[in-house]
Amino acid sequence: MKASRVVALGAAVLVLAGAVVGVGVWRGWLPDPRGWFANPSVSGVSELRLPEGAVRPLATGLRAPWGLAFLPDGTALVTERDTARILSVGASGQVTEVQRLAEVRPGGEGGLLGIAVSPSYAQDRWVYVYYTAESDNRIARLRLGERPEPILTGLPSARIHNGGRIAFGPDRMLYVGTGDAGERGQAQDRAALGGKILRVTPDGQPAPGNPYGDSPVYSYGHRNVQGLAWDGQGRLFAAEFGQNRYDELNLIQPGGNYGWPVVEGPSGDDRFVAPLATWATGDASPSGIAVAGDRVYVACLRGRRLYRVGLDGGSAQALLVGAYGRLRYVAVAPDGALWVLTSNRDGRGSPARDDDRILRMTV
């Protein structure tokens, strides 16, 4: 980065310890010869170093934890991708196995993935899971300790790009992030379920008000969505894995086409919704996300960091850089702290002795 640009941006971007990587906001992009796109107002990521004691291991010895959802009493339910276990994790970190799902067929990036708690849990006791079965990915609901009841089947599955995130929105509908399962053409085919964000009722039916009538499709043109979260205005944000150039943070519009596989990252083509922010794939591989206040937190696998980004995609900061390895998910706990899942025992990490961990972080 040229010194003149650093000076010009000094008031807007704090650069600590020289840790600057490429990121941008889709608004007034200019071509940059370094191979990424830069917005003149936000052209760097500062590394935010947290004070001592801001991060502590809450639970250790897990195996590739993937999803996390809180029950009304503050207990967390955590899925392990490869063991097909649902764990109960208390606020003090005690871990208890709730059950193991015999229906799950782990392999590659598939297995027991996302988990969500019914917004009416106090009355119906339903917990929802996304998992890889014998011939597909599917969503089922269960009461803890009981056999799952499939409500949405036929989601494409493969050893890669299985999507897997599920979350209830402010409208009490269930949103589903799917991947293209290695079949790129699915993402642009609105009749296919791969490469989409789906919106369904708690019974698994297409939700009323969806953009394409009697279809669960809410947005399309996605490669592999593993992050879903809403801000205080009810706006949906999603994180998406790119291929070789750009990972994305997107603001989701009903019926929006996000471009894959025609484009990856920003394109200038008005047929496609442009991303809020992009990163080089080596600096991100974004999985789970959370919104806390006016910031989106993005857990990164290959990038081994947690990004904190403004709701407009700007003012990006990198936290926990390299400190805990691959990060799979981040969630806001009932007390306002962030819980972060590591993913170092997923076959691609370098696990430490006490991996995998749930970290409790205050910012």
Stockholm file with secondary structure:
# STOCKHOLM 1.0

chainA/1-363         MKASRVVALGAAVLVLAGAVVGVGVWRGWLPDPRGWFANPSVSGVSELRLPEGAVRPLATGLRAPWGLAFLPDGTALVTERDTARILSVGASGQVTEVQRLAEVRPGGEGGLLGIAVSPSYAQDRWVYVYYTAESDNRIARLRLGERPEPILTGLPSARIHNGGRIAFGPDRMLYVGTGDAGERGQAQDRAALGGKILRVTPDGQPAPGNPYGDSPVYSYGHRNVQGLAWDGQGRLFAAEFGQNRYDELNLIQPGGNYGWPVVEGPSGDDRFVAPLATWATGDASPSGIAVAGDRVYVACLRGRRLYRVGLDGGSAQALLVGAYGRLRYVAVAPDGALWVLTSNRDGRGSPARDDDRILRMTV
#=GR chainA/1-363 SS CCHHHHHHHTTTCCCCTTCCCCEEESSSCBCCTTSSCBBTTBCCCEECCCCTTSEEEEECCCSSEEEEEECTTSCEEEEETTTCEEEEECTTCCEEEEEECTTCCCBTTBSEEEEEECTTHHHHCCEEEEEECSSSEEEEEECTTSCCEEEEEEECCCSSCCCCCEEECTTSCEEEECBCTTCGGGGGCTTSCSSEEEEECTTSSBCTTCTTSSCCEEEECCSBEEEEEECTTCCEEEEECCSSSEEEEEECCTTCBCCTTTCSSCCCCTTSCCCSEEEEGGGCCEEEEEEETTEEEEEETTTTEEEEEETTSCSCEEESTTTSSCEEEEEECTTSCEEEEECSSSSSSCCCTTCSCEEEECC
#=GC SS_cons         CCHHHHHHHTTTCCCCTTCCCCEEESSSCBCCTTSSCBBTTBCCCEECCCCTTSEEEEECCCSSEEEEEECTTSCEEEEETTTCEEEEECTTCCEEEEEECTTCCCBTTBSEEEEEECTTHHHHCCEEEEEECSSSEEEEEECTTSCCEEEEEEECCCSSCCCCCEEECTTSCEEEECBCTTCGGGGGCTTSCSSEEEEECTTSSBCTTCTTSSCCEEEECCSBEEEEEECTTCCEEEEECCSSSEEEEEECCTTCBCCTTTCSSCCCCTTSCCCSEEEEGGGCCEEEEEEETTEEEEEETTTTEEEEEETTSCSCEEESTTTSSCEEEEEECTTSCEEEEECSSSSSSCCCTTCSCEEEECC
//
